[in-house]
Amino acid sequence: MSRRSKTGFTLVELLVVIAIIGVLVGLLLPAVQAAREAARRMSCSNNMKQLGLALHNYHDTHQKFPPSGVASGSMTGGTAKPALGQTRNHRGWTMLLPFIEQAALYESFDFSVASSGCVYGGGGNTIDGPKPGEAGNANDIAVSTSVPAFLCPSDPNPTHYTAGHSAYSISDGTTTRQGAFTNYDFSVNYFYSSTGKWSDLSLSTRSMFGMNDQSRMRDVLDGTSNSIAIAETLRNTRNGESATWGYNKWVGHGVSVSYFGINHKTDASTPLLPYRLATYMTSGSLHPGGAQYTFGDGSVHFLTDSIDIVTLRRLDYIADGQVVPEY
C-alpha cells in the first residue's frame, strides 16, 4: 500500500507568512508615501520656477517687477494708503498672468475698477465705482478662479476662501463668489495696517516687493542669487487669512520671510493643527522639514525650518550689504 503525503501550510507557517507580509507592507508604505511627497515637492518646485521665470519676463518687458499690491483699502496709514475714492485692492499676480500662460484670465480682469470691496480697518478709504459683482465690475469672476500654477499639491487645504467676512471676502454682499488662494506669494516687509510704499521703506531692511511701487533688478544690491523673491505658504491660517492671488484684503499682502521664521505653526494662545500656519504673512509648507523659495535669479531653494533667523533675514533683505552665511 502506497502512502501519499499531505501538502499545505501548518498554522504556524501561515502565521509566519502573514507576519512577514505585514513587515514588508510596513516597510513599503513609508517608501511609497515618501516617493509621492517627492513628486509633489518636485511639482511645487516647478511651479515656483515658472513664477520666477515669469518675474524675469515681466521685468524684461516693463523694466521693473510688479508690486505686491496696489491701493489696498485696508491701509489705515502710511504712504501706501490710497487717496480718497482710489481703493483698488489689486495684487501684483494679476499683472503676471500673461507670463504664466493665463492671457485669457488677464484679459478678463479690469484694472480700472476694484478687485475687492475691502475698506476694512477704519482708514477712511472708499471705492470710487462698482464693487466686484456689481454692474460694471466682473473682477469677482477672475479673482475667484483657481490657478494651478499658484497651488502646491502637498497642501490639502481648501483652494478658496469660504467664511464670508467682509475683511477677507471679494466683496461682501455683492457677489456669491469667493476668492482663490495662492500657496506662493511675494517676499515683503512685515506690516499690519499701515505701511509706506516700497520705495519709502528703509534701504537696509527692504524686501524685494512692496505696496504701490515696483523694484528693479538694480535695486537688488545684495545680488539676485542671495535674495528671496517668492515664498511658499499654506492655504490655512489661524490668525488673519491666507493669501489670495487676485485681490488685497485685510492683512495678507505678501509673505514676510524672516519675521516669524519658517513653519510658524503655534503661538502662545492656541496650539495649532499641523497643516495650519499661526498667522498671516508667514511662510511654510507641508514638505517635511521646511519650505521652498524662489530667489531673484529664478532658482528655487528648499530652506529648512531650523535655519538661523539671522541667515534668513540676510536672504530676505535685498540691500543690507551683509554677507549671507552658509545655509
C-alpha positions as CSV (number, residue, x, y, z in Angstrom):
1,M,0.0,0.0,0.0
2,S,1.4,3.4,-1.1
3,R,1.2,6.5,1.1
4,R,0.5,9.9,-0.3
5,S,2.0,12.8,1.7
6,K,-0.4,15.6,2.6
7,T,0.5,19.1,1.3
8,G,-0.4,22.5,2.8
9,F,0.7,25.0,5.4
10,T,0.6,24.4,9.1
11,L,-1.0,27.1,11.2
12,V,2.5,28.2,12.4
13,E,3.8,28.5,8.9
14,L,0.7,30.6,7.9
15,L,1.2,32.9,10.8
16,V,4.8,33.4,9.9
17,V,3.9,34.2,6.3
18,I,1.3,36.7,7.5
19,A,3.8,38.3,9.8
20,I,6.4,38.6,7.0
21,I,3.8,40.2,4.7
22,G,2.9,42.7,7.4
23,V,6.6,43.6,7.9
24,L,7.0,44.1,4.2
25,V,3.9,46.3,3.9
26,G,5.1,48.3,6.9
27,L,8.4,48.9,5.1
28,L,6.8,49.6,1.7
29,L,4.2,52.1,2.7
30,P,6.5,54.8,4.1
31,A,8.6,54.4,0.9
32,V,5.6,54.9,-1.3
33,Q,4.5,57.9,0.8
34,A,8.0,59.4,0.6
35,A,8.0,58.9,-3.2
36,R,4.7,60.6,-3.6
37,E,5.8,63.5,-1.5
38,A,9.0,63.8,-3.5
39,A,6.8,64.0,-6.7
40,R,4.6,66.6,-5.1
41,R,7.6,68.6,-3.9
42,M,9.1,68.5,-7.4
43,S,5.8,69.7,-8.9
44,C,5.7,72.6,-6.3
45,S,9.3,73.4,-7.2
46,N,8.4,73.5,-10.9
47,N,5.5,75.9,-10.1
48,M,7.8,78.2,-8.3
49,K,10.4,78.0,-11.0
50,Q,7.8,79.1,-13.6
51,L,6.8,82.0,-11.4
52,G,10.5,83.0,-11.1
53,L,10.8,82.9,-14.9
54,A,7.6,84.9,-15.2
55,L,9.0,87.6,-13.0
56,H,12.1,87.9,-15.2
57,N,10.0,88.0,-18.4
58,Y,7.8,90.7,-16.8
59,H,10.9,92.7,-15.9
60,D,12.3,92.3,-19.4
61,T,9.0,93.7,-20.8
62,H,8.4,96.5,-18.3
63,Q,11.9,97.2,-16.9
64,K,10.6,96.6,-13.4
65,F,8.9,93.9,-11.2
66,P,5.2,94.0,-10.4
67,P,4.2,95.5,-7.0
68,S,2.9,93.2,-4.3
69,G,-0.3,95.1,-4.2
70,V,-1.9,98.4,-5.3
71,A,-4.2,100.8,-3.4
72,S,-5.2,98.5,-0.6
73,G,-8.4,99.5,1.2
74,S,-7.1,98.0,4.5
75,M,-4.2,100.6,4.8
76,T,-5.1,102.9,7.6
77,G,-1.9,105.0,7.3
78,G,1.5,105.4,5.7
79,T,2.2,106.4,2.1
80,A,0.7,103.2,0.8
81,K,-2.7,104.3,1.9
82,P,-4.8,105.1,-1.3
83,A,-6.3,108.5,-1.9
84,L,-9.9,109.0,-1.2
85,G,-12.0,107.1,-3.7
86,Q,-9.0,105.3,-5.2
87,T,-9.0,102.0,-3.4
88,R,-8.4,99.2,-5.9
89,N,-7.1,96.2,-3.9
90,H,-5.2,94.9,-6.9
91,R,-2.5,92.2,-6.5
92,G,0.7,92.0,-8.5
93,W,-0.1,88.5,-9.5
94,T,-2.8,89.8,-11.8
95,M,-0.1,91.6,-13.8
96,L,1.9,88.5,-14.1
97,L,-0.9,86.3,-15.6
98,P,0.2,86.7,-19.3
99,F,3.6,85.4,-18.3
100,I,2.2,82.1,-16.8
101,E,0.0,81.2,-19.8
102,Q,-3.1,82.9,-18.3
103,A,-3.6,85.5,-21.0
104,A,-7.3,84.9,-21.2
105,L,-7.7,85.4,-17.5
106,Y,-5.6,88.5,-17.7
107,E,-7.8,89.9,-20.5
108,S,-10.9,89.3,-18.3
109,F,-9.5,91.4,-15.5
110,D,-10.4,95.1,-15.4
111,F,-7.7,97.2,-13.8
112,S,-9.8,100.4,-13.9
113,V,-12.1,99.1,-11.1
114,A,-11.5,97.4,-7.8
115,S,-10.6,93.7,-7.4
116,S,-12.3,93.5,-4.0
117,G,-14.5,95.7,-1.9
118,C,-12.3,95.7,1.2
119,V,-12.1,99.0,3.0
120,Y,-11.7,97.4,6.4
121,G,-9.7,98.9,9.3
122,G,-11.1,102.3,9.9
123,G,-8.8,104.1,7.5
124,G,-11.5,106.2,5.9
125,N,-10.9,104.5,2.5
126,T,-13.6,104.4,-0.2
127,I,-14.0,102.8,-3.6
128,D,-15.0,105.0,-6.5
129,G,-17.0,102.9,-8.8
130,P,-18.8,99.5,-8.7
131,K,-17.6,96.8,-6.4
132,P,-16.8,93.3,-7.8
133,G,-20.1,91.6,-8.6
134,E,-22.0,94.8,-9.2
135,A,-22.9,96.0,-12.7
136,G,-19.7,97.2,-14.5
137,N,-17.3,95.1,-12.4
138,A,-16.8,91.4,-13.2
139,N,-13.5,91.1,-11.4
140,D,-15.1,88.7,-8.9
141,I,-15.1,86.1,-11.7
142,A,-11.4,86.5,-12.4
143,V,-10.2,86.6,-8.8
144,S,-12.3,83.6,-7.8
145,T,-10.6,81.5,-10.5
146,S,-8.2,78.9,-9.1
147,V,-4.9,78.9,-11.0
148,P,-2.9,75.6,-10.9
149,A,0.4,77.5,-11.0
150,F,-0.4,79.1,-7.7
151,L,-1.2,75.8,-5.8
152,C,1.2,73.4,-4.0
153,P,0.0,69.8,-4.4
154,S,1.2,68.9,-0.9
155,D,-1.3,71.3,0.7
156,P,-4.7,69.6,1.2
157,N,-6.5,72.8,2.4
158,P,-9.3,74.4,0.5
159,T,-8.4,76.3,-2.6
160,H,-10.9,79.1,-1.9
161,Y,-11.8,81.4,1.0
162,T,-15.1,80.3,2.5
163,A,-16.1,82.2,5.6
164,G,-17.6,85.3,4.0
165,H,-16.2,88.0,6.4
166,S,-16.1,91.4,4.6
167,A,-12.5,91.9,5.7
168,Y,-11.3,88.9,3.6
169,S,-14.0,88.3,1.0
170,I,-14.1,89.6,-2.5
171,S,-16.9,91.9,-1.8
172,D,-19.3,91.0,1.0
173,G,-23.0,91.2,-0.1
174,T,-22.3,91.9,-3.8
175,T,-21.1,88.5,-5.0
176,T,-21.5,84.9,-4.0
177,R,-18.1,84.0,-5.4
178,Q,-15.1,83.5,-3.0
179,G,-11.5,84.4,-3.6
180,A,-9.0,81.8,-4.8
181,F,-5.9,81.2,-2.6
182,T,-2.3,81.0,-3.6
183,N,0.5,78.9,-2.0
184,Y,3.1,81.3,-3.3
185,D,3.4,85.0,-2.5
186,F,5.8,87.9,-2.9
187,S,8.5,88.5,-0.2
188,V,7.5,91.7,1.6
189,N,8.3,93.6,4.8
190,Y,6.0,92.6,7.7
191,F,3.3,95.2,8.3
192,Y,-0.2,95.3,9.9
193,S,-2.5,98.1,8.7
194,S,-0.1,100.9,8.0
195,T,3.0,101.0,5.7
196,G,4.8,103.0,3.2
197,K,5.0,102.3,-0.4
198,W,8.0,100.1,-1.3
199,S,10.4,103.0,-2.3
200,D,9.7,104.7,1.1
201,L,10.9,101.8,3.1
202,S,14.4,101.7,4.7
203,L,17.1,100.5,2.2
204,S,18.8,98.3,4.8
205,T,15.6,96.3,5.7
206,R,13.8,96.3,2.4
207,S,12.4,93.1,0.9
208,M,12.1,92.6,-2.9
209,F,8.4,93.6,-3.1
210,G,6.1,96.0,-1.5
211,M,2.9,98.1,-1.9
212,N,2.2,100.7,-4.6
213,D,5.7,100.7,-6.0
214,Q,7.9,98.4,-8.1
215,S,11.5,97.3,-7.6
216,R,14.0,96.8,-10.4
217,M,17.0,94.4,-10.8
218,R,19.3,97.3,-10.0
219,D,17.7,97.6,-6.6
220,V,18.7,94.1,-5.5
221,L,22.2,95.3,-4.3
222,D,23.0,92.0,-2.5
223,G,22.6,90.0,-5.7
224,T,19.6,88.2,-7.0
225,S,21.1,84.8,-6.1
226,N,21.2,85.9,-2.4
227,S,17.7,87.5,-2.3
228,I,14.3,85.8,-1.9
229,A,11.6,86.9,-4.3
230,I,8.7,84.4,-3.7
231,A,7.9,82.4,-0.5
232,E,5.8,79.3,-0.1
233,T,2.9,79.5,2.4
234,L,-0.2,77.5,3.3
235,R,-3.8,77.9,2.4
236,N,-4.9,77.7,6.1
237,T,-4.1,80.4,8.7
238,R,-5.4,80.8,12.3
239,N,-4.8,84.5,12.7
240,G,-5.9,86.5,9.7
241,E,-6.4,84.8,6.4
242,S,-4.2,83.0,3.9
243,A,-3.0,84.7,0.7
244,T,-5.4,85.3,-2.2
245,W,-3.7,85.8,-5.6
246,G,-6.2,88.2,-7.2
247,Y,-7.0,90.8,-4.6
248,N,-5.8,92.6,-1.5
249,K,-7.8,92.2,1.8
250,W,-7.4,92.8,5.5
251,V,-3.8,91.6,6.2
252,G,-2.0,89.3,3.8
253,H,-0.4,91.4,1.2
254,G,2.6,89.1,0.7
255,V,4.9,87.0,2.9
256,S,7.4,88.3,5.5
257,V,10.1,85.6,5.3
258,S,12.1,86.5,8.3
259,Y,9.6,87.9,10.8
260,F,8.4,84.6,12.3
261,G,10.7,82.2,10.5
262,I,9.6,79.1,8.6
263,N,6.7,77.0,9.6
264,H,5.4,79.1,12.4
265,K,2.5,76.8,13.3
266,T,2.0,77.6,17.0
267,D,1.6,80.7,19.1
268,A,1.2,81.5,22.8
269,S,-2.6,81.2,22.9
270,T,-3.5,78.3,20.7
271,P,-1.9,75.0,19.7
272,L,-2.4,74.6,16.0
273,L,-3.2,71.8,13.6
274,P,-0.1,70.6,11.7
275,Y,-1.4,71.8,8.4
276,R,-2.2,75.4,9.5
277,L,0.1,78.4,10.0
278,A,-0.2,80.5,13.1
279,T,-0.6,83.9,11.5
280,Y,-0.8,85.8,8.3
281,M,2.2,86.9,6.2
282,T,4.2,83.8,7.3
283,S,6.0,81.2,5.1
284,G,5.8,77.5,5.5
285,S,4.7,74.3,3.8
286,L,3.8,70.7,4.3
287,H,7.0,69.4,2.8
288,P,8.8,67.7,5.7
289,G,11.4,70.0,7.4
290,G,11.0,73.3,5.6
291,A,9.6,75.2,2.6
292,Q,10.6,76.3,-0.8
293,Y,11.6,79.7,-2.0
294,T,12.2,81.3,-5.4
295,F,15.2,83.6,-5.4
296,G,15.7,86.7,-7.5
297,D,17.8,84.8,-10.1
298,G,14.9,82.4,-10.7
299,S,16.4,79.5,-8.8
300,V,14.3,77.5,-6.3
301,H,15.8,76.5,-2.9
302,F,14.4,74.4,-0.1
303,L,15.2,76.1,3.3
304,T,14.9,74.0,6.5
305,D,12.7,75.4,9.3
306,S,15.7,75.2,11.6
307,I,17.6,77.8,9.6
308,D,19.2,80.6,11.7
309,I,16.9,83.6,11.7
310,V,19.9,85.9,11.0
311,T,20.7,84.0,7.9
312,L,17.0,84.1,6.9
313,R,17.0,87.8,7.4
314,R,20.1,88.2,5.1
315,L,18.2,86.3,2.4
316,D,15.1,88.4,3.0
317,Y,16.7,91.9,2.8
318,I,17.9,92.8,-0.7
319,A,20.2,95.7,0.1
320,D,21.6,95.4,3.6
321,G,25.1,94.8,2.4
322,Q,25.6,91.8,4.8
323,V,27.3,88.6,3.8
324,V,25.0,85.7,3.7
325,P,26.2,82.8,5.9
326,E,26.1,79.2,4.8
327,Y,22.7,77.7,4.8
